[in-house]
Amino acid sequence: MTMSKATFAGGCFWCMVKPFDRYDGVESVISGYTGGDVENPTYELVCTNTTGHREAVQITFDEDKISYNELLDIFWRQINPTDSGGQFFDRGDSYKTAIYYHTEEQKAIAEQSKSNLEASGRFTEEIATDILAAKIFYQAESGHQDYYMKNPTHYNRYAVGSGRETFKAENWSDKL
């Protein structure tokens, strides 16, 4: 068993847990904050867009069962990678997308994955998702963990109402 971490910011972290949770080899998906310089940020503070943190998920995974490249593919299919101002109706720096790499190998794989997406022609706009060195990851408050399981009705209403599910259906079908 080779355990590793992957960290992705994909807008609202509530919508970024469920897609990874169902895969064999994914040991945990934690909602939290990363990328900023404020220690121990809270949800309320991060939402002010003054901390430099983004809502993110940190995934602990078994490389013998699922690859980092597979996780990247799952990540891309959850977001609008061309949106530089946030995700769907969540706007601001704390909702911008990013791939936070933990090793130079992850950096190279992420850069190649982004390059492949740009070259695919799936999107006409430039890919805006940042690739950044991982910083300290702060676990979000308990109410934000596994939100889709604790509050399924609200979660589903939010995922659809935000425009995320419609975007995914329209842009991430395997039409290419």
Secondary structure, DSSP 8 states (H G I E B T S, - for coil): --EEEEEEEESSTHHHHHHHHTSTTEEEEEEEEESSSSSS--HHHHTTT-S--EEEEEEEEETTTS-HHHHHHHHHTTS-TT-SSEETTEESGGG-EEEEESSHHHHHHHHHHHHHHHHHTS-SS----EEEE---EEE--GGGTTHHHHSHHHHHHHHHHTSHHHHHHHHSSS--
